[in-house]
Amino acid sequence: MSKIFIGVDGGSTKTHSVVMRQDGVVLGEFISGSTNINSVGREIAYTNFAESIVGALKKANVSDQSVTAVGIGMSGVDTPEEVEDRKKNGLILYLKGLLFLIFRMMA
């Protein structure tokens, strides 16, 4: 059975998530709004992030249980101060929690 991966490109104008097999075949993708916290704020950025991943998983008709790994690139973390802010405000922990909530929402 082929491994399944999710790639997320979170930008200032849109967020594009792709679900693909190990051999590179795209199973589903979804585009939502910005995930740049500096542009739209935390709540909207996290909502758009979740919408993009959930949408891609649904279009791929893939269970979260079959996902091997998720790669995430997000704009808005460009300086050492922004990195520290995201650590201080729990961005990484929040994203882990958000992924958990996304996968539970799919059940």
N, CA, C and O of each residue as an XYZ file, in Angstrom:
428
protein
N       0.830     -1.176      0.000
C       0.000      0.000      0.000
C       0.881      1.247      0.000
O       1.847      1.329      0.758
N       0.551      2.199     -0.835
C       1.324      3.426     -0.972
C       1.108      4.339      0.232
O       0.000      4.431      0.762
N       2.167      5.006      0.654
C       2.050      5.971      1.744
C       1.344      7.225      1.231
O       1.419      7.560      0.049
N       0.657      7.906      2.146
C      -0.102      9.113      1.818
C       0.519     10.299      2.547
O       0.848     10.210      3.730
N       0.678     11.412      1.828
C       1.266     12.621      2.388
C       0.355     13.815      2.130
O      -0.424     13.823      1.176
N       0.463     14.826      2.995
C      -0.236     16.088      2.799
C       0.818     17.190      2.737
O       1.729     17.242      3.563
N       0.682     18.060      1.753
C       1.526     19.241      1.655
C       0.651     20.473      1.740
O      -0.393     20.542      1.091
N       1.071     21.455      2.542
C       0.308     22.684      2.709
C       1.210     23.870      2.403
O       2.272     24.027      3.005
N       0.779     24.702      1.462
C       1.465     25.953      1.140
C       0.567     27.083      1.615
O      -0.377     27.467      0.925
N       0.862     27.609      2.788
C       0.044     28.662      3.377
C       0.632     30.021      3.067
O       1.735     30.346      3.509
N      -0.102     30.814      2.309
C       0.417     32.096      1.882
C      -0.418     33.278      2.330
O      -1.375     33.143      3.093
N      -0.027     34.440      1.833
C      -0.713     35.683      2.190
C      -2.053     35.838      1.487
O      -2.943     36.520      1.995
N      -2.206     35.209      0.318
C      -3.459     35.359     -0.424
C      -4.278     34.081     -0.474
O      -5.497     34.130     -0.636
N      -3.617     32.933     -0.335
C      -4.347     31.662     -0.383
C      -3.541     30.577      0.313
O      -2.343     30.717      0.560
N      -4.237     29.497      0.618
C      -3.595     28.307      1.181
C      -3.986     27.127      0.319
O      -5.168     26.873      0.090
N      -2.985     26.410     -0.156
C      -3.203     25.292     -1.080
C      -2.722     24.010     -0.398
O      -1.542     23.873     -0.076
N      -3.635     23.089     -0.185
C      -3.294     21.786      0.404
C      -3.472     20.698     -0.634
O      -4.420     20.712     -1.419
N      -2.539     19.751     -0.625
C      -2.547     18.640     -1.575
C      -2.362     17.338     -0.813
O      -1.492     17.229      0.051
N      -3.185     16.358     -1.138
C      -3.023     15.001     -0.609
C      -2.495     14.162     -1.761
O      -3.077     14.145     -2.846
N      -1.384     13.462     -1.519
C      -0.784     12.674     -2.598
C      -0.238     11.348     -2.094
O       0.052     11.160     -0.912
N      -0.113     10.440     -3.055
C       0.495      9.144     -2.762
C       2.010      9.277     -2.818
O       2.553     10.270     -3.302
N       2.661      8.268     -2.321
C       4.117      8.200     -2.297
C       4.722      8.333     -3.691
O       5.819      8.871     -3.836
N       4.026      7.854     -4.710
C       4.549      7.927     -6.082
C       4.271      9.271     -6.748
O       4.568      9.439     -7.931
N       3.707     10.230     -6.016
C       3.477     11.573     -6.533
C       2.113     11.804     -7.146
O       1.818     12.918     -7.580
N       1.285     10.797     -7.193
C      -0.060     10.962     -7.752
C      -0.908     11.780     -6.774
O      -1.043     11.420     -5.605
N      -1.472     12.879     -7.266
C      -2.314     13.748     -6.445
C      -3.708     13.130     -6.339
O      -4.341     12.810     -7.345
N      -4.167     12.972     -5.105
C      -5.475     12.369     -4.847
C      -6.550     13.427     -4.612
O      -7.725     13.195     -4.896
N      -6.155     14.573     -4.100
C      -7.104     15.642     -3.841
C      -6.386     16.906     -3.446
O      -5.293     16.860     -2.882
N      -7.000     18.038     -3.743
C      -6.425     19.314     -3.329
C      -7.534     20.313     -3.054
O      -8.665     20.163     -3.516
N      -7.180     21.333     -2.291
C      -8.175     22.324     -1.904
C      -7.463     23.649     -1.660
O      -6.349     23.676     -1.137
N      -8.112     24.747     -2.042
C      -7.560     26.083     -1.827
C      -8.516     26.873     -0.945
O      -9.716     26.945     -1.211
N      -7.961     27.465      0.110
C      -8.733     28.333      1.001
C      -8.032     29.688      1.074
O      -7.144     29.980      0.273
N      -8.433     30.505      2.031
C      -7.867     31.840      2.177
C      -6.501     31.863      2.845
O      -5.887     30.823      3.080
N      -6.045     33.058      3.141
C      -4.721     33.311      3.709
C      -4.509     32.629      5.060
O      -5.426     32.525      5.875
N      -3.276     32.167      5.275
C      -2.871     31.685      6.596
C      -1.753     32.551      7.169
O      -1.056     32.143      8.098
N      -1.589     33.741      6.613
C      -0.597     34.672      7.131
C      -1.206     35.419      8.306
O      -2.084     36.263      8.130
N      -0.736     35.105      9.499
C      -1.265     35.694     10.724
C      -1.130     37.211     10.713
O      -1.993     37.916     11.236
N      -0.045     37.718     10.116
C       0.167     39.162     10.062
C      -0.863     39.860      9.181
O      -1.155     41.039      9.383
N      -1.406     39.153      8.222
C      -2.373     39.736      7.290
C      -3.818     39.618      7.771
O      -4.600     40.561      7.648
N      -4.165     38.457      8.318
C      -5.579     38.192      8.627
C      -5.861     37.896     10.099
O      -7.022     37.747     10.478
N      -4.845     37.807     10.921
C      -5.033     37.472     12.328
C      -5.047     35.972     12.558
O      -5.233     35.186     11.630
N      -4.847     35.589     13.811
C      -4.729     34.165     14.159
C      -5.991     33.358     13.852
O      -5.916     32.300     13.227
N      -7.129     33.848     14.282
C      -8.361     33.059     14.136
C      -8.666     32.750     12.671
O      -8.957     31.605     12.325
N      -8.601     33.752     11.824
C      -8.883     33.527     10.405
C      -7.809     32.648      9.779
O      -8.118     31.761      8.983
N      -6.548     32.888     10.133
C      -5.460     32.072      9.578
C      -5.646     30.600      9.933
O      -5.512     29.732      9.071
N      -5.953     30.317     11.198
C      -6.124     28.922     11.613
C      -7.363     28.291     10.994
O      -7.355     27.107     10.655
N      -8.431     29.077     10.845
C      -9.643     28.575     10.196
C      -9.355     28.208      8.744
O      -9.763     27.145      8.277
N      -8.657     29.080      8.038
C      -8.312     28.807      6.639
C      -7.398     27.595      6.515
O      -7.529     26.797      5.586
N      -6.478     27.465      7.454
C      -5.569     26.324      7.473
C      -6.360     25.020      7.605
O      -6.139     24.072      6.850
N      -7.271     24.982      8.559
C      -8.084     23.788      8.782
C      -8.960     23.489      7.577
O      -9.058     22.340      7.148
N      -9.596     24.516      7.030
C     -10.469     24.334      5.872
C      -9.711     23.739      4.690
O     -10.232     22.880      3.980
N      -8.502     24.191      4.488
C      -7.713     23.710      3.352
C      -7.362     22.225      3.495
O      -7.499     21.454      2.546
N      -6.915     21.839      4.671
C      -6.537     20.431      4.882
C      -7.758     19.522      4.850
O      -7.742     18.478      4.198
N      -8.812     19.915      5.549
C     -10.027     19.092      5.560
C     -10.583     18.952      4.148
O     -10.993     17.865      3.742
N     -10.596     20.056      3.400
C     -11.100     20.014      2.028
C     -10.307     19.080      1.141
O     -10.885     18.339      0.346
N      -8.980     19.107      1.268
C      -8.134     18.228      0.462
C      -8.342     16.765      0.827
O      -8.396     15.908     -0.055
N      -8.459     16.474      2.114
C      -8.692     15.094      2.542
C     -10.040     14.582      2.043
O     -10.151     13.435      1.608
N     -11.054     15.425      2.105
C     -12.376     15.008      1.630
C     -12.358     14.757      0.123
O     -12.909     13.762     -0.347
N     -11.725     15.655     -0.634
C     -11.662     15.464     -2.084
C     -10.875     14.212     -2.442
O     -11.175     13.553     -3.438
N      -9.878     13.881     -1.644
C      -9.072     12.686     -1.895
C      -9.771     11.422     -1.427
O      -9.375     10.315     -1.793
N     -10.819     11.587     -0.611
C     -11.512     10.451     -0.019
C     -10.533      9.560      0.749
O     -10.531      8.335      0.626
N      -9.706     10.234      1.543
C      -8.653      9.564      2.295
C      -8.924      9.732      3.786
O      -9.283     10.820      4.237
N      -8.755      8.673      4.538
C      -8.886      8.726      5.986
C      -7.630      9.344      6.591
O      -6.522      9.112      6.108
N      -7.806     10.122      7.638
C      -6.659     10.691      8.334
C      -5.731      9.597      8.871
O      -4.532      9.825      9.034
N      -6.275      8.429      9.140
C      -5.480      7.329      9.676
C      -4.426      6.831      8.688
O      -3.452      6.194      9.088
N      -4.619      7.121      7.402
C      -3.673      6.644      6.393
C      -2.584      7.666      6.064
O      -1.696      7.380      5.260
N      -2.641      8.852      6.674
C      -1.649      9.897      6.392
C      -0.354      9.598      7.132
O      -0.339      9.421      8.350
N       0.732      9.545      6.369
C       2.048      9.254      6.924
C       2.719     10.500      7.485
O       3.318     10.459      8.560
N       2.618     11.612      6.754
C       3.292     12.837      7.185
C       2.613     14.049      6.566
O       1.949     13.958      5.533
N       2.798     15.194      7.232
C       2.273     16.469      6.745
C       3.434     17.455      6.689
O       4.165     17.622      7.665
N       3.597     18.107      5.536
C       4.594     19.160      5.391
C       3.882     20.497      5.284
O       2.965     20.652      4.478
N       4.301     21.470      6.100
C       3.607     22.752      6.144
C       4.595     23.891      5.945
O       5.608     23.975      6.639
N       4.293     24.765      4.994
C       5.027     26.010      4.819
C       4.034     27.144      4.939
O       3.030     27.171      4.228
N       4.308     28.096      5.848
C       3.367     29.195      6.056
C       4.099     30.525      5.999
O       5.180     30.679      6.568
N       3.491     31.487      5.302
C       4.071     32.826      5.267
C       3.800     33.536      6.585
O       2.949     33.114      7.368
N       4.532     34.616      6.817
C       4.314     35.404      8.016
C       5.224     35.059      9.166
O       5.026     35.547     10.278
N       6.222     34.224      8.921
C       7.214     33.901      9.943
C       8.582     34.102      9.279
O       9.251     33.150      8.878
N       8.971     35.384      9.178
C      10.153     35.731      8.399
C      11.327     36.243      9.214
O      12.464     36.219      8.745
N      11.071     36.698     10.407
C      12.134     37.291     11.216
C      12.303     36.495     12.507
O      11.406     35.751     12.905
N      13.457     36.653     13.161
C      13.643     35.971     14.456
C      12.563     36.370     15.469
O      12.153     35.552     16.292
N      12.105     37.624     15.410
C      11.061     38.068     16.337
C       9.746     37.326     16.079
O       9.049     36.953     17.022
N       9.408     37.113     14.804
C       8.179     36.385     14.473
C       8.278     34.924     14.882
O       7.295     34.338     15.335
N       9.446     34.337     14.728
C       9.645     32.951     15.170
C       9.421     32.866     16.675
O       8.726     31.969     17.152
N      10.008     33.795     17.420
C       9.834     33.799     18.876
C       8.376     34.027     19.259
O       7.869     33.397     20.187
N       7.703     34.929     18.543
C       6.288     35.182     18.819
C       5.473     33.915     18.633
O       4.623     33.603     19.467
N       5.712     33.185     17.567
C       4.942     31.966     17.293
C       5.220     30.908     18.356
O       4.315     30.183     18.769
N       6.472     30.822     18.797
C       6.798     29.884     19.879
C       6.104     30.312     21.173
O       5.496     29.495     21.864
N       6.204     31.599     21.486
C       5.630     32.137     22.719
C       4.122     31.956     22.753
O       3.555     31.641     23.800
N       3.479     32.150     21.630
C       2.017     32.070     21.570
C       1.512     30.686     21.185
O       0.323     30.511     20.919
N       2.399     29.712     21.155
C       1.974     28.336     20.985
C       1.545     27.952     19.584
O       0.723     27.049     19.423
N       2.082     28.617     18.558
C       1.675     28.290     17.193
C       1.917     26.820     16.886
O       1.035     26.141     16.361
N       3.106     26.325     17.210
C       3.412     24.929     16.873
C       2.491     23.989     17.645
O       1.965     23.035     17.071
N       2.291     24.242     18.918
C       1.384     23.401     19.697
C      -0.042     23.540     19.183
O      -0.779     22.556     19.115
N      -0.429     24.747     18.824
C      -1.779     24.949     18.311
C      -1.967     24.197     17.009
O      -3.009     23.580     16.793
N      -0.968     24.242     16.137
C      -1.089     23.532     14.867
C      -1.215     22.033     15.103
O      -1.982     21.362     14.413
N      -0.470     21.500     16.068
C      -0.616     20.079     16.374
C      -2.019     19.798     16.874
O      -2.624     18.802     16.477
N      -2.543     20.644     17.727
C      -3.900     20.474     18.220
C      -4.916     20.642     17.112
O      -5.923     19.936     17.066
N      -4.650     21.576     16.224
C      -5.566     21.819     15.111
C      -5.605     20.616     14.192
O      -6.677     20.212     13.741
N      -4.445     20.038     13.908
C      -4.429     18.835     13.074
C      -5.228     17.722     13.739
O      -5.973     17.003     13.075
N      -5.071     17.585     15.039
C      -5.842     16.576     15.756
C      -7.331     16.850     15.609
O      -8.109     15.932     15.354
N      -7.735     18.115     15.769
C      -9.156     18.448     15.637
C      -9.661     18.231     14.233
O     -10.789     17.780     14.032
N      -8.825     18.552     13.254
C      -9.210     18.330     11.855
C      -9.481     16.844     11.624
O     -10.492     16.476     11.026
N      -8.583     16.006     12.097
C      -8.744     14.572     11.873
C      -9.951     14.035     12.637
O     -10.625     13.123     12.158
N     -10.226     14.575     13.791
C     -11.409     14.127     14.532
C     -12.692     14.592     13.832
O     -13.713     13.906     13.880
N     -12.635     15.762     13.181
C     -13.808     16.269     12.473
C     -14.151     15.375     11.276
O     -15.307     15.312     10.856
N     -13.169     14.704     10.743
C     -13.380     13.872      9.562
C     -14.067     12.561      9.917
O     -14.660     11.913      9.054
N     -13.989     12.176     11.167
C     -14.525     10.868     11.573
C     -16.038     10.823     11.468
O     -16.647      9.798     11.771
